[in-house]
Amino acid sequence: MSSWVSGGPNGPVNAADLASVLGPDVFSLFARQAGSGHGEASSVLAAALPEPVNQMTPQAQVPEGDALNGVLGSLLGQLSGR
């Protein structure tokens, strides 16, 4: 995941690893709010999360505040609209 913040190309993330990093409580909440199962939620996040994180970190610095929450909220909206 560090490749998303660096200046190089975005590396892929395994859906199971992403679910593990988020933790079961956060990930379950995300999947439940999206109205999807864990498998679909993890696949969507693994495919969709690298680019927004890359765009939020143009200087290879993680932003302060709720920027990442906004990205996750946007992805949640996309997932629930399926």
mmCIF file of the N, C-alpha and C atoms, coordinates in Angstrom:
data_MODEL
# 
_entry.id   MODEL 
# 
loop_
_atom_site.group_PDB 
_atom_site.id 
_atom_site.type_symbol 
_atom_site.label_atom_id 
_atom_site.label_alt_id 
_atom_site.label_comp_id 
_atom_site.label_asym_id 
_atom_site.label_entity_id 
_atom_site.label_seq_id 
_atom_site.pdbx_PDB_ins_code 
_atom_site.Cartn_x 
_atom_site.Cartn_y 
_atom_site.Cartn_z 
_atom_site.occupancy 
_atom_site.B_iso_or_equiv 
_atom_site.pdbx_formal_charge 
_atom_site.auth_seq_id 
_atom_site.auth_comp_id 
_atom_site.auth_asym_id 
_atom_site.auth_atom_id 
_atom_site.pdbx_PDB_model_num 
ATOM 1   N N  . MET A 1 1  ? 0.804   -1.198  0.000  1.00 0.00 ? 1  MET A N  1 
ATOM 2   C CA . MET A 1 1  ? 0.000   0.000   0.000  1.00 0.00 ? 1  MET A CA 1 
ATOM 3   C C  . MET A 1 1  ? 0.847   1.261   0.000  1.00 0.00 ? 1  MET A C  1 
ATOM 4   N N  . SER A 1 2  ? 2.087   1.141   0.433  1.00 0.00 ? 2  SER A N  1 
ATOM 5   C CA . SER A 1 2  ? 2.953   2.327   0.449  1.00 0.00 ? 2  SER A CA 1 
ATOM 6   C C  . SER A 1 2  ? 3.204   2.852   -0.957 1.00 0.00 ? 2  SER A C  1 
ATOM 7   N N  . SER A 1 3  ? 3.053   2.008   -1.979 1.00 0.00 ? 3  SER A N  1 
ATOM 8   C CA . SER A 1 3  ? 3.250   2.481   -3.350 1.00 0.00 ? 3  SER A CA 1 
ATOM 9   C C  . SER A 1 3  ? 2.190   3.505   -3.746 1.00 0.00 ? 3  SER A C  1 
ATOM 10  N N  . TRP A 1 4  ? 1.038   3.489   -3.103 1.00 0.00 ? 4  TRP A N  1 
ATOM 11  C CA . TRP A 1 4  ? -0.024  4.439   -3.428 1.00 0.00 ? 4  TRP A CA 1 
ATOM 12  C C  . TRP A 1 4  ? 0.361   5.853   -3.003 1.00 0.00 ? 4  TRP A C  1 
ATOM 13  N N  . VAL A 1 5  ? 1.173   5.961   -1.967 1.00 0.00 ? 5  VAL A N  1 
ATOM 14  C CA . VAL A 1 5  ? 1.567   7.266   -1.432 1.00 0.00 ? 5  VAL A CA 1 
ATOM 15  C C  . VAL A 1 5  ? 2.854   7.749   -2.095 1.00 0.00 ? 5  VAL A C  1 
ATOM 16  N N  . SER A 1 6  ? 3.656   6.851   -2.607 1.00 0.00 ? 6  SER A N  1 
ATOM 17  C CA . SER A 1 6  ? 4.927   7.236   -3.219 1.00 0.00 ? 6  SER A CA 1 
ATOM 18  C C  . SER A 1 6  ? 4.696   7.800   -4.611 1.00 0.00 ? 6  SER A C  1 
ATOM 19  N N  . GLY A 1 7  ? 5.763   8.259   -5.234 1.00 0.00 ? 7  GLY A N  1 
ATOM 20  C CA . GLY A 1 7  ? 5.662   8.871   -6.547 1.00 0.00 ? 7  GLY A CA 1 
ATOM 21  C C  . GLY A 1 7  ? 5.603   7.893   -7.704 1.00 0.00 ? 7  GLY A C  1 
ATOM 22  N N  . GLY A 1 8  ? 5.805   6.616   -7.445 1.00 0.00 ? 8  GLY A N  1 
ATOM 23  C CA . GLY A 1 8  ? 5.825   5.629   -8.515 1.00 0.00 ? 8  GLY A CA 1 
ATOM 24  C C  . GLY A 1 8  ? 4.440   5.081   -8.829 1.00 0.00 ? 8  GLY A C  1 
ATOM 25  N N  . PRO A 1 9  ? 4.412   4.040   -9.640 1.00 0.00 ? 9  PRO A N  1 
ATOM 26  C CA . PRO A 1 9  ? 3.125   3.429   -9.994 1.00 0.00 ? 9  PRO A CA 1 
ATOM 27  C C  . PRO A 1 9  ? 2.465   2.764   -8.787 1.00 0.00 ? 9  PRO A C  1 
ATOM 28  N N  . ASN A 1 10 ? 1.152   2.698   -8.822 1.00 0.00 ? 10 ASN A N  1 
ATOM 29  C CA . ASN A 1 10 ? 0.398   2.073   -7.732 1.00 0.00 ? 10 ASN A CA 1 
ATOM 30  C C  . ASN A 1 10 ? 0.491   0.561   -7.830 1.00 0.00 ? 10 ASN A C  1 
ATOM 31  N N  . GLY A 1 11 ? 0.886   -0.055  -6.737 1.00 0.00 ? 11 GLY A N  1 
ATOM 32  C CA . GLY A 1 11 ? 0.919   -1.502  -6.688 1.00 0.00 ? 11 GLY A CA 1 
ATOM 33  C C  . GLY A 1 11 ? -0.460  -2.038  -6.311 1.00 0.00 ? 11 GLY A C  1 
ATOM 34  N N  . PRO A 1 12 ? -0.730  -3.279  -6.671 1.00 0.00 ? 12 PRO A N  1 
ATOM 35  C CA . PRO A 1 12 ? -2.021  -3.874  -6.321 1.00 0.00 ? 12 PRO A CA 1 
ATOM 36  C C  . PRO A 1 12 ? -2.069  -4.241  -4.845 1.00 0.00 ? 12 PRO A C  1 
ATOM 37  N N  . VAL A 1 13 ? -3.268  -4.451  -4.349 1.00 0.00 ? 13 VAL A N  1 
ATOM 38  C CA . VAL A 1 13 ? -3.440  -4.922  -2.982 1.00 0.00 ? 13 VAL A CA 1 
ATOM 39  C C  . VAL A 1 13 ? -4.379  -6.120  -3.025 1.00 0.00 ? 13 VAL A C  1 
ATOM 40  N N  . ASN A 1 14 ? -4.049  -7.100  -2.260 1.00 0.00 ? 14 ASN A N  1 
ATOM 41  C CA . ASN A 1 14 ? -4.880  -8.284  -2.137 1.00 0.00 ? 14 ASN A CA 1 
ATOM 42  C C  . ASN A 1 14 ? -6.101  -7.933  -1.299 1.00 0.00 ? 14 ASN A C  1 
ATOM 43  N N  . ALA A 1 15 ? -7.296  -8.312  -1.759 1.00 0.00 ? 15 ALA A N  1 
ATOM 44  C CA . ALA A 1 15 ? -8.533  -7.980  -1.056 1.00 0.00 ? 15 ALA A CA 1 
ATOM 45  C C  . ALA A 1 15 ? -8.528  -8.499  0.378  1.00 0.00 ? 15 ALA A C  1 
ATOM 46  N N  . ALA A 1 16 ? -8.009  -9.691  0.592  1.00 0.00 ? 16 ALA A N  1 
ATOM 47  C CA . ALA A 1 16 ? -7.972  -10.254 1.945  1.00 0.00 ? 16 ALA A CA 1 
ATOM 48  C C  . ALA A 1 16 ? -7.018  -9.459  2.840  1.00 0.00 ? 16 ALA A C  1 
ATOM 49  N N  . ASP A 1 17 ? -5.888  -9.017  2.275  1.00 0.00 ? 17 ASP A N  1 
ATOM 50  C CA . ASP A 1 17 ? -4.945  -8.207  3.049  1.00 0.00 ? 17 ASP A CA 1 
ATOM 51  C C  . ASP A 1 17 ? -5.564  -6.872  3.427  1.00 0.00 ? 17 ASP A C  1 
ATOM 52  N N  . LEU A 1 18 ? -6.298  -6.271  2.505  1.00 0.00 ? 18 LEU A N  1 
ATOM 53  C CA . LEU A 1 18 ? -6.952  -5.000  2.789  1.00 0.00 ? 18 LEU A CA 1 
ATOM 54  C C  . LEU A 1 18 ? -7.967  -5.158  3.912  1.00 0.00 ? 18 LEU A C  1 
ATOM 55  N N  . ALA A 1 19 ? -8.746  -6.208  3.862  1.00 0.00 ? 19 ALA A N  1 
ATOM 56  C CA . ALA A 1 19 ? -9.719  -6.472  4.927  1.00 0.00 ? 19 ALA A CA 1 
ATOM 57  C C  . ALA A 1 19 ? -9.003  -6.670  6.263  1.00 0.00 ? 19 ALA A C  1 
ATOM 58  N N  . SER A 1 20 ? -7.846  -7.313  6.220  1.00 0.00 ? 20 SER A N  1 
ATOM 59  C CA . SER A 1 20 ? -7.080  -7.539  7.439  1.00 0.00 ? 20 SER A CA 1 
ATOM 60  C C  . SER A 1 20 ? -6.543  -6.225  8.002  1.00 0.00 ? 20 SER A C  1 
ATOM 61  N N  . VAL A 1 21 ? -6.077  -5.340  7.131  1.00 0.00 ? 21 VAL A N  1 
ATOM 62  C CA . VAL A 1 21 ? -5.535  -4.045  7.567  1.00 0.00 ? 21 VAL A CA 1 
ATOM 63  C C  . VAL A 1 21 ? -6.634  -3.187  8.182  1.00 0.00 ? 21 VAL A C  1 
ATOM 64  N N  . LEU A 1 22 ? -7.802  -3.184  7.563  1.00 0.00 ? 22 LEU A N  1 
ATOM 65  C CA . LEU A 1 22 ? -8.904  -2.383  8.096  1.00 0.00 ? 22 LEU A CA 1 
ATOM 66  C C  . LEU A 1 22 ? -9.410  -2.923  9.421  1.00 0.00 ? 22 LEU A C  1 
ATOM 67  N N  . GLY A 1 23 ? -9.260  -4.203  9.617  1.00 0.00 ? 23 GLY A N  1 
ATOM 68  C CA . GLY A 1 23 ? -9.743  -4.836  10.836 1.00 0.00 ? 23 GLY A CA 1 
ATOM 69  C C  . GLY A 1 23 ? -11.180 -5.288  10.680 1.00 0.00 ? 23 GLY A C  1 
ATOM 70  N N  . PRO A 1 24 ? -11.564 -6.309  11.405 1.00 0.00 ? 24 PRO A N  1 
ATOM 71  C CA . PRO A 1 24 ? -12.895 -6.890  11.219 1.00 0.00 ? 24 PRO A CA 1 
ATOM 72  C C  . PRO A 1 24 ? -14.045 -5.949  11.559 1.00 0.00 ? 24 PRO A C  1 
ATOM 73  N N  . ASP A 1 25 ? -13.880 -5.113  12.561 1.00 0.00 ? 25 ASP A N  1 
ATOM 74  C CA . ASP A 1 25 ? -14.979 -4.214  12.938 1.00 0.00 ? 25 ASP A CA 1 
ATOM 75  C C  . ASP A 1 25 ? -15.219 -3.149  11.871 1.00 0.00 ? 25 ASP A C  1 
ATOM 76  N N  . VAL A 1 26 ? -14.163 -2.486  11.447 1.00 0.00 ? 26 VAL A N  1 
ATOM 77  C CA . VAL A 1 26 ? -14.289 -1.436  10.435 1.00 0.00 ? 26 VAL A CA 1 
ATOM 78  C C  . VAL A 1 26 ? -14.765 -2.034  9.118  1.00 0.00 ? 26 VAL A C  1 
ATOM 79  N N  . PHE A 1 27 ? -14.168 -3.154  8.747  1.00 0.00 ? 27 PHE A N  1 
ATOM 80  C CA . PHE A 1 27 ? -14.532 -3.762  7.475  1.00 0.00 ? 27 PHE A CA 1 
ATOM 81  C C  . PHE A 1 27 ? -15.973 -4.263  7.487  1.00 0.00 ? 27 PHE A C  1 
ATOM 82  N N  . SER A 1 28 ? -16.405 -4.850  8.568  1.00 0.00 ? 28 SER A N  1 
ATOM 83  C CA . SER A 1 28 ? -17.800 -5.314  8.671  1.00 0.00 ? 28 SER A CA 1 
ATOM 84  C C  . SER A 1 28 ? -18.766 -4.142  8.592  1.00 0.00 ? 28 SER A C  1 
ATOM 85  N N  . LEU A 1 29 ? -18.432 -3.042  9.244  1.00 0.00 ? 29 LEU A N  1 
ATOM 86  C CA . LEU A 1 29 ? -19.273 -1.856  9.182  1.00 0.00 ? 29 LEU A CA 1 
ATOM 87  C C  . LEU A 1 29 ? -19.360 -1.337  7.747  1.00 0.00 ? 29 LEU A C  1 
ATOM 88  N N  . PHE A 1 30 ? -18.224 -1.274  7.061  1.00 0.00 ? 30 PHE A N  1 
ATOM 89  C CA . PHE A 1 30 ? -18.206 -0.825  5.672  1.00 0.00 ? 30 PHE A CA 1 
ATOM 90  C C  . PHE A 1 30 ? -19.091 -1.719  4.805  1.00 0.00 ? 30 PHE A C  1 
ATOM 91  N N  . ALA A 1 31 ? -18.915 -3.019  4.910  1.00 0.00 ? 31 ALA A N  1 
ATOM 92  C CA . ALA A 1 31 ? -19.694 -3.956  4.091  1.00 0.00 ? 31 ALA A CA 1 
ATOM 93  C C  . ALA A 1 31 ? -21.183 -3.857  4.419  1.00 0.00 ? 31 ALA A C  1 
ATOM 94  N N  . ARG A 1 32 ? -21.509 -3.757  5.689  1.00 0.00 ? 32 ARG A N  1 
ATOM 95  C CA . ARG A 1 32 ? -22.915 -3.674  6.098  1.00 0.00 ? 32 ARG A CA 1 
ATOM 96  C C  . ARG A 1 32 ? -23.566 -2.394  5.583  1.00 0.00 ? 32 ARG A C  1 
ATOM 97  N N  . GLN A 1 33 ? -22.869 -1.258  5.713  1.00 0.00 ? 33 GLN A N  1 
ATOM 98  C CA . GLN A 1 33 ? -23.422 0.006   5.240  1.00 0.00 ? 33 GLN A CA 1 
ATOM 99  C C  . GLN A 1 33 ? -23.559 0.028   3.719  1.00 0.00 ? 33 GLN A C  1 
ATOM 100 N N  . ALA A 1 34 ? -22.699 -0.706  3.044  1.00 0.00 ? 34 ALA A N  1 
ATOM 101 C CA . ALA A 1 34 ? -22.780 -0.783  1.590  1.00 0.00 ? 34 ALA A CA 1 
ATOM 102 C C  . ALA A 1 34 ? -23.842 -1.774  1.141  1.00 0.00 ? 34 ALA A C  1 
ATOM 103 N N  . GLY A 1 35 ? -24.338 -2.584  2.071  1.00 0.00 ? 35 GLY A N  1 
ATOM 104 C CA . GLY A 1 35 ? -25.339 -3.586  1.720  1.00 0.00 ? 35 GLY A CA 1 
ATOM 105 C C  . GLY A 1 35 ? -24.760 -4.706  0.881  1.00 0.00 ? 35 GLY A C  1 
ATOM 106 N N  . SER A 1 36 ? -23.513 -5.029  1.141  1.00 0.00 ? 36 SER A N  1 
ATOM 107 C CA . SER A 1 36 ? -22.857 -6.075  0.365  1.00 0.00 ? 36 SER A CA 1 
ATOM 108 C C  . SER A 1 36 ? -22.207 -7.081  1.301  1.00 0.00 ? 36 SER A C  1 
ATOM 109 N N  . GLY A 1 37 ? -21.786 -8.164  0.725  1.00 0.00 ? 37 GLY A N  1 
ATOM 110 C CA . GLY A 1 37 ? -21.044 -9.161  1.484  1.00 0.00 ? 37 GLY A CA 1 
ATOM 111 C C  . GLY A 1 37 ? -19.585 -8.759  1.593  1.00 0.00 ? 37 GLY A C  1 
ATOM 112 N N  . HIS A 1 38 ? -18.868 -9.443  2.436  1.00 0.00 ? 38 HIS A N  1 
ATOM 113 C CA . HIS A 1 38 ? -17.449 -9.140  2.641  1.00 0.00 ? 38 HIS A CA 1 
ATOM 114 C C  . HIS A 1 38 ? -16.649 -9.309  1.363  1.00 0.00 ? 38 HIS A C  1 
ATOM 115 N N  . GLY A 1 39 ? -16.944 -10.352 0.599  1.00 0.00 ? 39 GLY A N  1 
ATOM 116 C CA . GLY A 1 39 ? -16.190 -10.615 -0.620 1.00 0.00 ? 39 GLY A CA 1 
ATOM 117 C C  . GLY A 1 39 ? -16.307 -9.481  -1.613 1.00 0.00 ? 39 GLY A C  1 
ATOM 118 N N  . GLU A 1 40 ? -17.524 -9.021  -1.855 1.00 0.00 ? 40 GLU A N  1 
ATOM 119 C CA . GLU A 1 40 ? -17.726 -7.931  -2.804 1.00 0.00 ? 40 GLU A CA 1 
ATOM 120 C C  . GLU A 1 40 ? -17.095 -6.641  -2.294 1.00 0.00 ? 40 GLU A C  1 
ATOM 121 N N  . ALA A 1 41 ? -17.295 -6.343  -1.025 1.00 0.00 ? 41 ALA A N  1 
ATOM 122 C CA . ALA A 1 41 ? -16.742 -5.113  -0.454 1.00 0.00 ? 41 ALA A CA 1 
ATOM 123 C C  . ALA A 1 41 ? -15.222 -5.112  -0.536 1.00 0.00 ? 41 ALA A C  1 
ATOM 124 N N  . SER A 1 42 ? -14.582 -6.212  -0.217 1.00 0.00 ? 42 SER A N  1 
ATOM 125 C CA . SER A 1 42 ? -13.118 -6.251  -0.258 1.00 0.00 ? 42 SER A CA 1 
ATOM 126 C C  . SER A 1 42 ? -12.603 -6.138  -1.680 1.00 0.00 ? 42 SER A C  1 
ATOM 127 N N  . SER A 1 43 ? -13.285 -6.748  -2.633 1.00 0.00 ? 43 SER A N  1 
ATOM 128 C CA . SER A 1 43 ? -12.862 -6.648  -4.033 1.00 0.00 ? 43 SER A CA 1 
ATOM 129 C C  . SER A 1 43 ? -12.995 -5.221  -4.557 1.00 0.00 ? 43 SER A C  1 
ATOM 130 N N  . VAL A 1 44 ? -14.118 -4.576  -4.233 1.00 0.00 ? 44 VAL A N  1 
ATOM 131 C CA . VAL A 1 44 ? -14.323 -3.196  -4.674 1.00 0.00 ? 44 VAL A CA 1 
ATOM 132 C C  . VAL A 1 44 ? -13.276 -2.277  -4.069 1.00 0.00 ? 44 VAL A C  1 
ATOM 133 N N  . LEU A 1 45 ? -13.040 -2.401  -2.774 1.00 0.00 ? 45 LEU A N  1 
ATOM 134 C CA . LEU A 1 45 ? -12.035 -1.547  -2.126 1.00 0.00 ? 45 LEU A CA 1 
ATOM 135 C C  . LEU A 1 45 ? -10.638 -1.793  -2.690 1.00 0.00 ? 45 LEU A C  1 
ATOM 136 N N  . ALA A 1 46 ? -10.284 -3.054  -2.896 1.00 0.00 ? 46 ALA A N  1 
ATOM 137 C CA . ALA A 1 46 ? -8.955  -3.374  -3.414 1.00 0.00 ? 46 ALA A CA 1 
ATOM 138 C C  . ALA A 1 46 ? -8.744  -2.786  -4.804 1.00 0.00 ? 46 ALA A C  1 
ATOM 139 N N  . ALA A 1 47 ? -9.793  -2.766  -5.610 1.00 0.00 ? 47 ALA A N  1 
ATOM 140 C CA . ALA A 1 47 ? -9.680  -2.225  -6.963 1.00 0.00 ? 47 ALA A CA 1 
ATOM 141 C C  . ALA A 1 47 ? -9.754  -0.701  -6.978 1.00 0.00 ? 47 ALA A C  1 
ATOM 142 N N  . ALA A 1 48 ? -10.560 -0.128  -6.105 1.00 0.00 ? 48 ALA A N  1 
ATOM 143 C CA . ALA A 1 48 ? -10.851 1.302   -6.190 1.00 0.00 ? 48 ALA A CA 1 
ATOM 144 C C  . ALA A 1 48 ? -10.003 2.186   -5.282 1.00 0.00 ? 48 ALA A C  1 
ATOM 145 N N  . LEU A 1 49 ? -9.460  1.685   -4.222 1.00 0.00 ? 49 LEU A N  1 
ATOM 146 C CA . LEU A 1 49 ? -8.776  2.519   -3.235 1.00 0.00 ? 49 LEU A CA 1 
ATOM 147 C C  . LEU A 1 49 ? -7.406  3.058   -3.669 1.00 0.00 ? 49 LEU A C  1 
ATOM 148 N N  . PRO A 1 50 ? -6.595  2.327   -4.431 1.00 0.00 ? 50 PRO A N  1 
ATOM 149 C CA . PRO A 1 50 ? -5.258  2.841   -4.739 1.00 0.00 ? 50 PRO A CA 1 
ATOM 150 C C  . PRO A 1 50 ? -5.234  4.212   -5.416 1.00 0.00 ? 50 PRO A C  1 
ATOM 151 N N  . GLU A 1 51 ? -6.060  4.439   -6.416 1.00 0.00 ? 51 GLU A N  1 
ATOM 152 C CA . GLU A 1 51 ? -5.995  5.702   -7.156 1.00 0.00 ? 51 GLU A CA 1 
ATOM 153 C C  . GLU A 1 51 ? -6.411  6.910   -6.325 1.00 0.00 ? 51 GLU A C  1 
ATOM 154 N N  . PRO A 1 52 ? -7.526  6.871   -5.581 1.00 0.00 ? 52 PRO A N  1 
ATOM 155 C CA . PRO A 1 52 ? -7.852  8.040   -4.750 1.00 0.00 ? 52 PRO A CA 1 
ATOM 156 C C  . PRO A 1 52 ? -6.781  8.349   -3.703 1.00 0.00 ? 52 PRO A C  1 
ATOM 157 N N  . VAL A 1 53 ? -6.204  7.313   -3.111 1.00 0.00 ? 53 VAL A N  1 
ATOM 158 C CA . VAL A 1 53 ? -5.142  7.543   -2.122 1.00 0.00 ? 53 VAL A CA 1 
ATOM 159 C C  . VAL A 1 53 ? -3.940  8.177   -2.818 1.00 0.00 ? 53 VAL A C  1 
ATOM 160 N N  . ASN A 1 54 ? -3.609  7.697   -4.006 1.00 0.00 ? 54 ASN A N  1 
ATOM 161 C CA . ASN A 1 54 ? -2.512  8.279   -4.771 1.00 0.00 ? 54 ASN A CA 1 
ATOM 162 C C  . ASN A 1 54 ? -2.780  9.752   -5.071 1.00 0.00 ? 54 ASN A C  1 
ATOM 163 N N  . GLN A 1 55 ? -3.989  10.094  -5.460 1.00 0.00 ? 55 GLN A N  1 
ATOM 164 C CA . GLN A 1 55 ? -4.337  11.470  -5.779 1.00 0.00 ? 55 GLN A CA 1 
ATOM 165 C C  . GLN A 1 55 ? -4.324  12.375  -4.541 1.00 0.00 ? 55 GLN A C  1 
ATOM 166 N N  . MET A 1 56 ? -4.640  11.815  -3.383 1.00 0.00 ? 56 MET A N  1 
ATOM 167 C CA . MET A 1 56 ? -4.654  12.597  -2.145 1.00 0.00 ? 56 MET A CA 1 
ATOM 168 C C  . MET A 1 56 ? -3.254  12.849  -1.605 1.00 0.00 ? 56 MET A C  1 
ATOM 169 N N  . THR A 1 57 ? -2.265  12.160  -2.141 1.00 0.00 ? 57 THR A N  1 
ATOM 170 C CA . THR A 1 57 ? -0.905  12.252  -1.618 1.00 0.00 ? 57 THR A CA 1 
ATOM 171 C C  . THR A 1 57 ? 0.095   12.640  -2.715 1.00 0.00 ? 57 THR A C  1 
ATOM 172 N N  . PRO A 1 58 ? -0.137  13.756  -3.412 1.00 0.00 ? 58 PRO A N  1 
ATOM 173 C CA . PRO A 1 58 ? 0.746   14.094  -4.535 1.00 0.00 ? 58 PRO A CA 1 
ATOM 174 C C  . PRO A 1 58 ? 2.186   14.381  -4.126 1.00 0.00 ? 58 PRO A C  1 
ATOM 175 N N  . GLN A 1 59 ? 2.400   14.786  -2.922 1.00 0.00 ? 59 GLN A N  1 
ATOM 176 C CA . GLN A 1 59 ? 3.759   15.058  -2.434 1.00 0.00 ? 59 GLN A CA 1 
ATOM 177 C C  . GLN A 1 59 ? 4.280   13.927  -1.551 1.00 0.00 ? 59 GLN A C  1 
ATOM 178 N N  . ALA A 1 60 ? 3.675   12.751  -1.685 1.00 0.00 ? 60 ALA A N  1 
ATOM 179 C CA . ALA A 1 60 ? 4.041   11.574  -0.891 1.00 0.00 ? 60 ALA A CA 1 
ATOM 180 C C  . ALA A 1 60 ? 3.861   11.818  0.603  1.00 0.00 ? 60 ALA A C  1 
ATOM 181 N N  . GLN A 1 61 ? 2.855   12.632  0.938  1.00 0.00 ? 61 GLN A N  1 
ATOM 182 C CA . GLN A 1 61 ? 2.534   12.923  2.327  1.00 0.00 ? 61 GLN A CA 1 
ATOM 183 C C  . GLN A 1 61 ? 1.073   12.570  2.584  1.00 0.00 ? 61 GLN A C  1 
ATOM 184 N N  . VAL A 1 62 ? 0.822   11.869  3.668  1.00 0.00 ? 62 VAL A N  1 
ATOM 185 C CA . VAL A 1 62 ? -0.549  11.530  4.038  1.00 0.00 ? 62 VAL A CA 1 
ATOM 186 C C  . VAL A 1 62 ? -1.221  12.787  4.581  1.00 0.00 ? 62 VAL A C  1 
ATOM 187 N N  . PRO A 1 63 ? -2.393  13.145  4.049  1.00 0.00 ? 63 PRO A N  1 
ATOM 188 C CA . PRO A 1 63 ? -3.062  14.371  4.497  1.00 0.00 ? 63 PRO A CA 1 
ATOM 189 C C  . PRO A 1 63 ? -3.583  14.238  5.924  1.00 0.00 ? 63 PRO A C  1 
ATOM 190 N N  . GLU A 1 64 ? -3.700  15.370  6.566  1.00 0.00 ? 64 GLU A N  1 
ATOM 191 C CA . GLU A 1 64 ? -4.255  15.375  7.910  1.00 0.00 ? 64 GLU A CA 1 
ATOM 192 C C  . GLU A 1 64 ? -5.761  15.533  7.821  1.00 0.00 ? 64 GLU A C  1 
ATOM 193 N N  . GLY A 1 65 ? -6.446  15.233  8.883  1.00 0.00 ? 65 GLY A N  1 
ATOM 194 C CA . GLY A 1 65 ? -7.885  15.428  8.927  1.00 0.00 ? 65 GLY A CA 1 
ATOM 195 C C  . GLY A 1 65 ? -8.649  14.244  8.382  1.00 0.00 ? 65 GLY A C  1 
ATOM 196 N N  . ASP A 1 66 ? -9.806  14.545  7.823  1.00 0.00 ? 66 ASP A N  1 
ATOM 197 C CA . ASP A 1 66 ? -10.735 13.501  7.418  1.00 0.00 ? 66 ASP A CA 1 
ATOM 198 C C  . ASP A 1 66 ? -10.712 13.195  5.929  1.00 0.00 ? 66 ASP A C  1 
ATOM 199 N N  . ALA A 1 67 ? -9.640  13.496  5.235  1.00 0.00 ? 67 ALA A N  1 
ATOM 200 C CA . ALA A 1 67 ? -9.587  13.270  3.792  1.00 0.00 ? 67 ALA A CA 1 
ATOM 201 C C  . ALA A 1 67 ? -9.797  11.802  3.437  1.00 0.00 ? 67 ALA A C  1 
ATOM 202 N N  . LEU A 1 68 ? -9.153  10.905  4.173  1.00 0.00 ? 68 LEU A N  1 
ATOM 203 C CA . LEU A 1 68 ? -9.306  9.482   3.872  1.00 0.00 ? 68 LEU A CA 1 
ATOM 204 C C  . LEU A 1 68 ? -10.727 9.019   4.161  1.00 0.00 ? 68 LEU A C  1 
ATOM 205 N N  . ASN A 1 69 ? -11.341 9.554   5.199  1.00 0.00 ? 69 ASN A N  1 
ATOM 206 C CA . ASN A 1 69 ? -12.735 9.213   5.478  1.00 0.00 ? 69 ASN A CA 1 
ATOM 207 C C  . ASN A 1 69 ? -13.624 9.610   4.313  1.00 0.00 ? 69 ASN A C  1 
ATOM 208 N N  . GLY A 1 70 ? -13.341 10.744  3.688  1.00 0.00 ? 70 GLY A N  1 
ATOM 209 C CA . GLY A 1 70 ? -14.112 11.181  2.536  1.00 0.00 ? 70 GLY A CA 1 
ATOM 210 C C  . GLY A 1 70 ? -13.969 10.230  1.372  1.00 0.00 ? 70 GLY A C  1 
ATOM 211 N N  . VAL A 1 71 ? -12.768 9.725   1.151  1.00 0.00 ? 71 VAL A N  1 
ATOM 212 C CA . VAL A 1 71 ? -12.536 8.759   0.080  1.00 0.00 ? 71 VAL A CA 1 
ATOM 213 C C  . VAL A 1 71 ? -13.299 7.481   0.361  1.00 0.00 ? 71 VAL A C  1 
ATOM 214 N N  . LEU A 1 72 ? -13.226 6.995   1.589  1.00 0.00 ? 72 LEU A N  1 
ATOM 215 C CA . LEU A 1 72 ? -13.952 5.770   1.931  1.00 0.00 ? 72 LEU A CA 1 
ATOM 216 C C  . LEU A 1 72 ? -15.458 5.980   1.816  1.00 0.00 ? 72 LEU A C  1 
ATOM 217 N N  . GLY A 1 73 ? -15.931 7.155   2.200  1.00 0.00 ? 73 GLY A N  1 
ATOM 218 C CA . GLY A 1 73 ? -17.357 7.452   2.062  1.00 0.00 ? 73 GLY A CA 1 
ATOM 219 C C  . GLY A 1 73 ? -17.782 7.455   0.610  1.00 0.00 ? 73 GLY A C  1 
ATOM 220 N N  . SER A 1 74 ? -16.951 7.998   -0.257 1.00 0.00 ? 74 SER A N  1 
ATOM 221 C CA . SER A 1 74 ? -17.254 8.005   -1.690 1.00 0.00 ? 74 SER A CA 1 
ATOM 222 C C  . SER A 1 74 ? -17.293 6.586   -2.242 1.00 0.00 ? 74 SER A C  1 
ATOM 223 N N  . LEU A 1 75 ? -16.337 5.771   -1.840 1.00 0.00 ? 75 LEU A N  1 
ATOM 224 C CA . LEU A 1 75 ? -16.333 4.381   -2.293 1.00 0.00 ? 75 LEU A CA 1 
ATOM 225 C C  . LEU A 1 75 ? -17.541 3.627   -1.763 1.00 0.00 ? 75 LEU A C  1 
ATOM 226 N N  . LEU A 1 76 ? -17.947 3.939   -0.561 1.00 0.00 ? 76 LEU A N  1 
ATOM 227 C CA . LEU A 1 76 ? -19.130 3.326   0.019  1.00 0.00 ? 76 LEU A CA 1 
ATOM 228 C C  . LEU A 1 76 ? -20.361 3.674   -0.817 1.00 0.00 ? 76 LEU A C  1 
ATOM 229 N N  . GLY A 1 77 ? -20.455 4.930   -1.230 1.00 0.00 ? 77 GLY A N  1 
ATOM 230 C CA . GLY A 1 77 ? -21.562 5.348   -2.077 1.00 0.00 ? 77 GLY A CA 1 
ATOM 231 C C  . GLY A 1 77 ? -21.577 4.619   -3.406 1.00 0.00 ? 77 GLY A C  1 
ATOM 232 N N  . GLN A 1 78 ? -20.402 4.416   -3.993 1.00 0.00 ? 78 GLN A N  1 
ATOM 233 C CA . GLN A 1 78 ? -20.306 3.693   -5.257 1.00 0.00 ? 78 GLN A CA 1 
ATOM 234 C C  . GLN A 1 78 ? -20.721 2.237   -5.072 1.00 0.00 ? 78 GLN A C  1 
ATOM 235 N N  . LEU A 1 79 ? -20.299 1.656   -3.985 1.00 0.00 ? 79 LEU A N  1 
ATOM 236 C CA . LEU A 1 79 ? -20.614 0.253   -3.723 1.00 0.00 ? 79 LEU A CA 1 
ATOM 237 C C  . LEU A 1 79 ? -22.104 0.063   -3.470 1.00 0.00 ? 79 LEU A C  1 
ATOM 238 N N  . SER A 1 80 ? -22.703 0.962   -2.704 1.00 0.00 ? 80 SER A N  1 
ATOM 239 C CA . SER A 1 80 ? -24.117 0.817   -2.386 1.00 0.00 ? 80 SER A CA 1 
ATOM 240 C C  . SER A 1 80 ? -25.013 1.129   -3.588 1.00 0.00 ? 80 SER A C  1 
ATOM 241 N N  . GLY A 1 81 ? -24.470 1.827   -4.585 1.00 0.00 ? 81 GLY A N  1 
ATOM 242 C CA . GLY A 1 81 ? -25.242 2.133   -5.785 1.00 0.00 ? 81 GLY A CA 1 
ATOM 243 C C  . GLY A 1 81 ? -25.276 1.008   -6.796 1.00 0.00 ? 81 GLY A C  1 
ATOM 244 N N  . ARG A 1 82 ? -24.635 -0.089  -6.510 1.00 0.00 ? 82 ARG A N  1 
ATOM 245 C CA . ARG A 1 82 ? -24.608 -1.229  -7.432 1.00 0.00 ? 82 ARG A CA 1 
ATOM 246 C C  . ARG A 1 82 ? -25.872 -2.017  -7.373 1.00 0.00 ? 82 ARG A C  1 
# 
